[in-house]
Amino acid sequence: QVQLVESGGGLVQAGGSLRLSCDASGRTFRYYFMGWFRQAPGKEREFVAAIDWSGRSTNYADSVKGRFSISGDNTKNTVLLQLNNLAPEDTGVYYCAANRFRPGQSILPAYYSNWGQGTQVTVSS
């Protein structure tokens, strides 16, 4: 059974930075995409960024392009999300997820089969 565990969330002032980490445990597994999603109170879960197994293909939500950066090491089953120039609207619970069965799909949460428990990111103004 693959388990995903996020870490690195916290409270930061606007303009600050955080680095989120997602570690997969249980056994080595392959995936088509590892993604980060976030959910603010009262809102639906939304796509933030994704990276494919090779690490050569990445995808970002328009709202985070130029500020967030995703990277991965499939030999260590670790995916990082660097969050720079944070704004209050970036506040939410950030989830790591793995798409193991749907090639070419990186944005929709429905295509991700494994999810972490989430880590809270709070950005104060």
Beta strands, then each sheet from edge to edge (+ up, - down):
strand 1: 3-7
strand 2: 10-13
strand 3: 18-25
strand 4: 33-39
strand 5: 46-52
strand 6: 58-60
strand 7: 68-73
strand 8: 78-83
strand 9: 92-99
strand 10: 114-115
strand 11: 119-124
sheet 1: 1+ 3- 8+ 7-
sheet 2: 2+ 11+ 9- 4+ 5- 6+
sheet 3: 2+ 11+ 9- 10+
end
